[in-house]
Amino acid sequence: MSIHDIPLRTLSGEPSSLGALGGKALLVVNVASKCGLTPQYRGLERLQERYAEQGFSVVGFPCNQFAGQEPGTAEEIATFCSTTYGVTFPLFEKIDVNGPSRHPLYAELTASADADGAAGDVQWNFEKFLVAPSGEVVARFRPATEPEDEAVVKAIESVLP
């Protein structure tokens, strides 16, 4: 099964998949509203605005596995993201990214290594996975890496369709 075919649900509960994003380069990020890294939403939204018309999208997956920093309902998450950070990129349902209930999407993503060659569990909120239009995971950036870091931007630009 391709990463594009893994069943997902939008934040509003509608069935979907990454394939619904039409062959774009994707930056898949586990997000949280009450984290010290939450201001990264600004940089993620700027990437969305900068590259959306070139076949790119940020894709957010709320996750409450790290110190309970995403406790809200789908409606609360949507309201927070739109009113606080002006988020326009797609958000999907809250999922687990680690452990026995890890979502199948993250089972695939976490098999990919970061720049230091380390694969495995997501370390914290705002870990980023760059997926090429083909569905191949081509880069992984740990949570402390800002969305607009030069390495992230170069990686995005290298896989734009």
Buried (B, 14 or more C-beta within 10 A) or exposed (E): EEBBEBEBBBBEEEEBBBBEBEBBBBBBBBBBBBBEBBEBBBBBBEBBEBBBEEBBBBBBBBBBBBEEBBEBEBEEBBEBBEEEBEBEBBBBBBBBBBEEEBBEBBEBBBEBEBEEEEEEBBBBBBBBBBBBBEBEBBBBBBBEBBBBBEEBBEBBEEBEE
